[in-house]
């Protein structure tokens, strides 16, 4: 996998920026647990002296405003573990690079493999994948999809997984998907990957805005939308009825409680919404409550249970799958330990036969996670059945290679990298607290 890089090339710096967008002003992103979020990025740049000093890796950890400085500080704390490393060594063994960060005996005391430090690790690991893909001249999804199964397995940390997924299991899954890889690549390039949109469903929007945006989404080719729920049952019943009347019976409506409820309220609330045919309930309770998710799933069938965006690591995903607690796995590109740990989660989902429908939106999450789903289709699951990537039409203009969505599908990225690189002007304008956008406030 290692691109052709001079053996003397090194990582020369790990820069971190606190970038925030005042999305709370229009209640974009508002939900039952985040009523006034400011979508933010703890943004990382891996600088190198490879390719004449112009080779860089970009990624980010996503937050919703306050605390972004803490996340940025955690990323900056990883600089001594990264700066000075040979580029060829990092890019040639990304699995080893990721493990060297999460296995460090002093760093892991802060987790292990959870919380702010693990998200920081994920941002740095994702930046290394972005760097590797740029040096190889390929988008990350294609870089992954062209790896042989043995090389993909080498990216995964199987520690704590072997009772559910072994390297041999992973090899079998990947080898089973090898036939037809090229045909699936061609299909992606021609048709893209199915998407659903949360754009109509923010909790702070009026009913009129919800209905208008829902109709527009259907007109744009989306066959699934999502509404935020959980603040008021009376309001949610009215909003679900409004959405169903706007889109008709043939469109899926998922709902998302953002961890608002205990188990019993989740069951009762969703039974009240059941007449409007919700497709799934997302994050009905604490992301750590495996048995709670299992109880909710059992009580609400055929309404599906989906979760994942706040799950700390692959071990919790393993347990959710072992317990039969979820119908839909929702990976997030910036929550766990980067591309490598998400590969483990994709393989776990394939082993248990559960579809993966990623969480996205935020800042840069759509840009990054599309690569993981497209790789999954080509080289892991081999199917698009019941699979969609979340899409939110916010903040894409700030990225060098923004997502492209047409006819309700993500169009496959062709530009090298992971897609997380932001425009220099945006980094300057929205820097917190001294950028012009914030200093004017």
N, C-alpha and C positions, 0 to 999 in steps of 0.2 A: 504493500500500500504506500510505502514511503515515496514521496515525489523526489525528483532529482534536486538535491540541495547540497551545497558545499558543506563538507564535514566541519568546516570552521565556523559556519553560521550559528549564531546564538540568539536566544530571546534576550533582548536588551532592556525591556521595560514592561511593566504591567500598569497601565494607566486606568484610573477609575473616575467616573464622573457621576454626579448626582443630577439626574435629568427628570423634571416633573412637568406635567401638563395640567392646567387648571380645568379639568373636565367636570369638577363639581359645580361649576357655574351654570351648566345646562342640565345637570343631573344625568349626564351620560355615564353609564356604568353603575347606576344606583340599584341597590338590591336591599333585601331585608336586613343584612348584616353590615352593609357598606352604603349607608344612605347618601353620603357626599364624598365619593372617592376622587382623588386626583391621581390619575394614572401616571405611574412613575417607573423609571428604569435606573437601577444601579448598573451603570454601563461600563464595560471593560474592553480595553484594547491591549492585545498582546503585540508588542512591537519587536521587530527582529532586524538583524542586519543582512538577512537573506535577500537575494534578488536586488542588490544595491540599496538595501534599507527600505524598500517599498512594500515588503511582504508583511501584512498585519492580519491578526485574527480579531473579530469583533463578536461580542455577545452581550447578554444582559440578564439580570435578575429582575423580575417584575414585582412591584409593590403598588400600594394604593395611596401613597403620599407620606404621611408622618412615619418615620422609621426607615425611610429610604436611605438616610444618612448612616444608620446602623448597618444596613445591608451593604452599602458601599464600603464601610470600614472593614467589614468581614472579608470582602473581596481583596481589599488592599493588604490585609494581614497575610494573604497567601503569596504576596510578591517574593519573599525570600525563598519560597519553595519552588519558584518558577523561573525567576530572572537568572540568566546565566546558563540555563540548560541548552544543549545543542538542539537546533531545530530538527535535524534529521532523527535524533533520538526520540523526541517528542512525537513527531509526525509519523515516524516508523513504528511506534508502539503506543498508540493512544490508549489501549487497554491498560498497559503498564503505567502510563502517565496518570490515568484516572485512579488506579489503585494506589499509587504512591501518595496521593493526596488524602484519600479516605482512610488509608491504613496507618497514617502517621500516628504514633501512639499518644502524642500530646494534643494534636488537633482533634483526634477522635473523642477525647474526653469532653469536648464541647457538644458532641452529638449523642452517641455515635450515629453518624449518617442521618441526621435530622436537623431541622431548624435552620437558623440563619447561616451557620457555617457550611451546612451541606448545600444550601442554595448558592452560596458563594463558590463552592467547589464546582457546582454544575455550570455556573457562568464561565469559569475559567476553562473547564473541560470543553464546553461548547465553543469557546473562542479558539481553542486548539483545533477542533474539527473544522471550524470556518477557515483557519489558516491552512490546514492540510488540504482542504478541498480547493482553495484558491491556488495553491501551489500546483495541484494536480490538474487545474483547469476544468473542474467539474462541480456541479451542484452537489450538495451533500447526499441527497437522496440517490443520485446516480452513482456516486462514489461507493456508497454502501451496497447498492443493488448489484454492483459489478464485482464485489468481493466474493471469493469462494467461501463455502460454508465454514471451513476450518478457520479462516481468518476472522470471520464474523464471531464465531464462538470464542476466539481469543480476546475479543473486546469485552466479554461479559465477566463480571465477578459473581461466581456461583456460591460464594460463601453465604450460608444461611438459607440457601435455596434447594439443596440437594434432596430434601425429602419430597420436593414437588417437581423439580426440574434439574436434571443432570446435564453435563456437557454432551453425553450420548443422546439424551432426549432432544437437545437443541440441534445437534447435527442431523438427526432424523427429520426433524421439522424442516430444516433448511434444505436438505437434500430432496425431500419430497416436493418442495416448491421450485427446484431448479428447472425442470421442464416447463417451458412456456414463459420464462423470464423475459425474453426479447419481445414476445407478443404483448406482454403486459406493459412493457416500457412503451411500445408503439401506441398502445391504447391510451396510456396516460398522456402522451404527447399530443394525441389527436383530440381526446375528449376531456381530459382532466379528471379530477377526483371529486365525488359528490360533496356538497357543502350544505350546512343549514345555517340560519341566521338568527342571532339574538338581538339584532338592531331594533326590532319593534318593541321589545319586551321589558325595557328598563322600568323599574318600579316607580320612578318619579315622573314618568310620562303620563299625560292625560289620556283618557279613553279615546278621544278623537285622534290624537297622534298615534296611539297604538293601532287603531283600526286602519288609519291611512298607511302607516308603514307596513303593516301586515299585508294589505292588498298589494302594495308596491313590491314586496318581497315575492309574492306568488307571481306577479307579472314579470319579475326578473328571472323566474325559473326555479326558485327554491321550492322544494316539496316538504320542508320542515322548518318551523320557526320555534322559538323558545321564549317563554315568559318567566320573569322573576316573580316569586310568590313568597308568602310567609309573614307579612306584616299585619294584614287584616284579612280574615276569612271572608267577610262580607265583600270587601273590595276585590279579593281574588276570584270569587264566584262571578262577580260582575265583569271583571276583566277577561276571564276565560270565556264567558258567554259572548262578550264583544269580539274577541279574537276568533272564536269559532264561527260566528255569523259573518265575519269579514272574509275568512278564507274558505269556508265550506267544509264538507265532510272528508274530502279526499286528501287534505293536507295534515301532516302530523304536527301536533303541538306538544312540545316537551315543556316541562316546568322545572324550576330550579329554586330551592329553598335556601341555598347557601348556608347550610348547617343550622338553621334557625330552631329546629324542633327537638324535643325529646321523642322517644319511640312512640308512645301512645298518641300524643298530638299529631305526629306525622301521619299515622294511620287514619286518625279521624279526619284530619284536614283533607287528605287525598281522597277519602271516600266521598267527601262533600263535593270535590271537583270531578269525580268520576263520570257524572252525566255528560261532561264535555269532552270525554275521550282523551285524556292526557296520555301521551306516548310513553314518557318516562318521568320519574321524579328524580331530580339530581340533588345530591348532597342533602338528603332529608334530615340527617342528624350529624353528630360529630364524626369527622373522618377517621377517628381512631376506634370507633365503636363497631367492631366487626359483627358481634352478635346482635347488636341493634339493627344493623343493616339487614342481617339475615331474617330477623323477625318482621321487619317492615316488608321485605320482599315476599315473604310467605303470606302475609296478610293482604297484600295489595294485588296479587296476580289477577289479571294479566298486565296491569301497569308495571312497566319495567323500573328497576332501580339502577341508577347510574351514579358513579362517584369516581374521584381520582385527583382533581386539581389541587387538593390540599393534603393528599396522602404523602407522607414524608419519604418513603423509600420502597424498594422492591419487596421487602419482607412483609409489609402491611398488605400490599397487593397480593402477594402469595397467600396470605391468610384469608383475605376476602374471597379469593377464588376457591381455596380449599373448603371454606365454610359454605359455599354456595350462596354468598351474600349479595352478589351483584349480577345484573344482566348485561351491563355495559361498562367497560373499563375506559376511564377518561384519563389518558396520560396528559402531562403538561410539560412543555419543553424546558421550563425554567424552575420547576419545583424540586425535582430530584437531582441526582448527581450528573446530569448532562446526558448526551447521546448514549453513552455506554450503559447507564442504568436503565434508560428507556428501552434499549435493545433487550435487556433482561425482561422487562415488563411485557413487551410485545411477544416474546417467546413464551412467557407464562400464560398470557391470554390465548395464544395459539394452542398450547398444550391442553388448556381447559375448554377450548372451543367457545370462547366468549368474544364478541366483537369489540373492537377498539374505536371509540369516537372521541377524538381529543378535545380537551378544553383549549380555547384560544381567545382571541380578543385582546384586551389589555394593550400593552405596548410591545410590539414585535413578536407576540406569541403566535399569531397567524403566520407570520413570515417564517418562523423557525419550525413549528410543529408540522407544517405540510410536508416537510422532507421526511419525517418519521412515518407518517401515514403512507406516503407514496412508496417508500422502501418496504413497508409492511406488505402492501399489495403485491409488489414485484417479487419479493424474496422470502416472505414469511407466510402470511395467510393465503395469498394468491386469490383473494376474493374481495369484492366490493359489497357483498350482501350485508344489508343493515349497517353499513359503515358510512359515516359522514364526519366531516371536520367542521367545527364551529367557525363561523365567520361573523365578525363585527366590523362595521364600516366606520372605524375611527382611527385616525392618526397614521394611516399608511403613507400619507404624503411625506412623512419625515424620513422615509427609508430610501436608500440608494436603489434597492431592488424590491419594491413593494409587491405584495401579493396581487395577482390578477385573477379576478373571478368573473365568469361569464356563463350565462345560462344555468346558474345554480351550481357551478363546478369551479374548483380551484384549477387554474391552468398550471401545468407543470413548470417549475422554474428551470431556466436554462443557463442562467448566469452562475459562474463558480461561487461557491461559498454556502453559508447557512442562511443568508438573507437578513441577518440582524444588524447590518451596518447602517447607521443613521447618517443623514446628511450633515456636513460640518455646520451649516447655518442653523439647523435645528438644535444641535448640541450646544451651540453658543446662545441661541435665543432663550432656550428653556432650561439652562443651567440654574440650579437652585443653590443659594438664594440670590445670586448676583446677576443672573442673566436679565436682559431687558424686560422679558415678560413678567418676571417676578419682582424686579426692582421697581417697576411701575406700579406694583400693588403695595 
